[in-house]
Amino acid sequence: MEKPLTKHIKPGTAPYNLKEYKQAGGYSAVAKALKNIAPGEITNLVKASNLLGRGGAGFPTGVKWSLVPMDGNASKPKYLVCNADEMEPGTFKDRYLLEGNPHQLIEGMIISAYAIQAEKAYIFLRWAYKKAETGLRIAIAEAYNAGYLGNNILGSGFNLNLYVHSSAGRYICGEETALLNSLEGKRAVPRTKPPFPAISGLFGRPTVVNNVETLSWISHIVENGADWFKGLSLTPTGGTKLFGVSGKVRNPGTWELPLGITMRELLEEHAGGMTDGHKFRGALPGGASTDFLIEEHLDVKMDFSTVAAAGSRLGTGTMIILDDKTCPIAFIHNVEKFFALESCGWCTPCREGLPWVEKMLSSIERGTGKMEYLDLLSFNAKYFGPGNTFCAHAPGAAEPLQSGLKYFHDDFVKHISDKKCPWR
Amino acid sequence: MLTEEEIKEIQEEIKQYPYPSVACIDALKIVQHHRGWVSDESVKDIAQLLGISNEEVDSVATFYSRIYRKPVGRNVILICDSVSCMVMGFESLYEYISKKIGISFGGTSSDGRFTLLPISCLGDCDNAPVMMINNDHYNRLTTEKIDELIEQYK
């Protein structure tokens, strides 16, 4: 089984330096692309590969790039931004790639910037990822020295300057337009779309924002082609994915596996199954903002369309397991408290609804909840939904709430009727 | 008043941007790096340097969770309270630390040694529970490990 993204990552050891990375075949895709392939053809290649964005939304990367104006009159400079603000609860995959192979990301960014003819690129990095920051800064300096960054890269006439921006906190910075406001030194509130960032992004210029895992793929696709990429998955989508499992399992961790493996394989073969004395009750399959899946879904294939068909989202591909020793109301309360705290306050359903939901859940968990709260929780979940807010924050918060109300209805009722939490 | 060093560092950041106010977050981080937190006076000084209003600077400063608008202790302990850490025992860990250093979330110990704050998911969920002390990351926490760690920060 091929593991293109992680084959050179050895946890516990330093990432490859430039020399080691080159010895392993690194930076040959940059040379190939900048010397022999026209920018538009790179975009076509990425389109043909069907690489879907790995940040959680699964939007086709090549399509995103193709929205960037490429004629001589396009306003300049154009920008490429790497979204490395990983903060979705239960998600720890980008940290693995950032700490494990910074040159792979840099190489992917150079080719991606060339494809859209961006002259400036930023890595918007979670402030807490100190080890990743150190590794990235070293790798970027090496890339400048070797002529992979800066002016006239490898004699191609293409220029690119790459900067690391360490954030100052807040989950909303991961929303791509909020991220752009934050890079501009403002409060990270989302922007109205349209215009989309591809037309008017950072400082009003055409901008593409892509996730770490997405950008890490680009050199491999240029090197091996679209058909190779498509052949990596078990489903027709294409590619492997970083999957992860956390919670009461024997071997929590992150693994690169083909898209289309089942939840059961992920849980039992890779995560080693539940720890002794704990039973599986459900999981958020792709981070905190995805709907619960339960035992009957264990044979669902982990891919964007298949998880969606089961009523959830693949999201970031990192599952959080709910076990039978953990109160599901406490679990859901924890997640909604996070969303309430991290709301930027821009839209009413999110700013007002989330704290209301948090209070009701807290009350139910403490045994002081009322039956009418169940309808009020559903009411809020409905109004958090897409179309009522500027961004996906509140719709994301609705997912574990609405599915939790459905699958753990009896637990909610028991808390309210017994006036106490059975787990306490 | 900002020190010469602070001004120099902020101006260095301004250079890479199309206009000065873009450096607002950088400026806040620089001041906090030198002083531990950002006072009302510093907000005014930054506003003046960047050519924007005090209110604009404060609206940014109060938005971001890692900018402190109140003094903090010499060491800031950030315990992850998100869902994977909750499942893996955040609550008992918090109670242990809180009792050990005698403060709750939001508090600073009377000797100024520690401030204790919750933090959202630190992206190390397969090694939960996790926390940071200042810029250092620690995982797979146990009470024994906490005892050892606390001793290292004076």
Boltz contact constraints between the chains, C-beta under 6 A:
constraints:
  - contact:
      token1: [A, 86]
      token2: [B, 123]
      max_distance: 6.0
  - contact:
      token1: [A, 87]
      token2: [B, 121]
      max_distance: 6.0
  - contact:
      token1: [A, 89]
      token2: [B, 82]
      max_distance: 6.0
  - contact:
      token1: [A, 89]
      token2: [B, 83]
      max_distance: 6.0
  - contact:
      token1: [A, 89]
      token2: [B, 121]
      max_distance: 6.0
  - contact:
      token1: [A, 90]
      token2: [B, 84]
      max_distance: 6.0
  - contact:
      token1: [A, 90]
      token2: [B, 125]
      max_distance: 6.0
  - contact:
      token1: [A, 92]
      token2: [B, 123]
      max_distance: 6.0
  - contact:
      token1: [A, 92]
      token2: [B, 124]
      max_distance: 6.0
  - contact:
      token1: [A, 92]
      token2: [B, 125]
      max_distance: 6.0
  - contact:
      token1: [A, 95]
      token2: [B, 123]
      max_distance: 6.0
  - contact:
      token1: [A, 127]
      token2: [B, 66]
      max_distance: 6.0
  - contact:
      token1: [A, 128]
      token2: [B, 122]
      max_distance: 6.0
  - contact:
      token1: [A, 130]
      token2: [B, 135]
      max_distance: 6.0
  - contact:
      token1: [A, 168]
      token2: [B, 25]
      max_distance: 6.0
  - contact:
      token1: [A, 168]
      token2: [B, 64]
      max_distance: 6.0
  - contact:
      token1: [A, 168]
      token2: [B, 66]
      max_distance: 6.0
  - contact:
      token1: [A, 168]
      token2: [B, 67]
      max_distance: 6.0
  - contact:
      token1: [A, 169]
      token2: [B, 64]
      max_distance: 6.0
  - contact:
      token1: [A, 169]
      token2: [B, 65]
      max_distance: 6.0
  - contact:
      token1: [A, 169]
      token2: [B, 66]
      max_distance: 6.0
  - contact:
      token1: [A, 170]
      token2: [B, 64]
      max_distance: 6.0
  - contact:
      token1: [A, 170]
      token2: [B, 65]
      max_distance: 6.0
  - contact:
      token1: [A, 184]
      token2: [B, 22]
      max_distance: 6.0
  - contact:
      token1: [A, 185]
      token2: [B, 21]
      max_distance: 6.0
  - contact:
      token1: [A, 185]
      token2: [B, 22]
      max_distance: 6.0
  - contact:
      token1: [A, 185]
      token2: [B, 24]
      max_distance: 6.0
  - contact:
      token1: [A, 185]
      token2: [B, 25]
      max_distance: 6.0
  - contact:
      token1: [A, 187]
      token2: [B, 59]
      max_distance: 6.0
  - contact:
      token1: [A, 187]
      token2: [B, 60]
      max_distance: 6.0
  - contact:
      token1: [A, 187]
      token2: [B, 63]
      max_distance: 6.0
  - contact:
      token1: [A, 203]
      token2: [B, 18]
      max_distance: 6.0
  - contact:
      token1: [A, 246]
      token2: [B, 84]
      max_distance: 6.0
  - contact:
      token1: [A, 246]
      token2: [B, 125]
      max_distance: 6.0
  - contact:
      token1: [A, 246]
      token2: [B, 126]
      max_distance: 6.0
  - contact:
      token1: [A, 247]
      token2: [B, 87]
      max_distance: 6.0
  - contact:
      token1: [A, 252]
      token2: [B, 126]
      max_distance: 6.0
  - contact:
      token1: [A, 253]
      token2: [B, 126]
      max_distance: 6.0
  - contact:
      token1: [A, 320]
      token2: [B, 83]
      max_distance: 6.0
  - contact:
      token1: [A, 320]
      token2: [B, 84]
      max_distance: 6.0
  - contact:
      token1: [A, 326]
      token2: [B, 87]
      max_distance: 6.0
  - contact:
      token1: [A, 334]
      token2: [B, 83]
      max_distance: 6.0
  - contact:
      token1: [A, 334]
      token2: [B, 86]
      max_distance: 6.0
  - contact:
      token1: [A, 335]
      token2: [B, 83]
      max_distance: 6.0
  - contact:
      token1: [A, 338]
      token2: [B, 82]
      max_distance: 6.0
  - contact:
      token1: [A, 338]
      token2: [B, 120]
      max_distance: 6.0
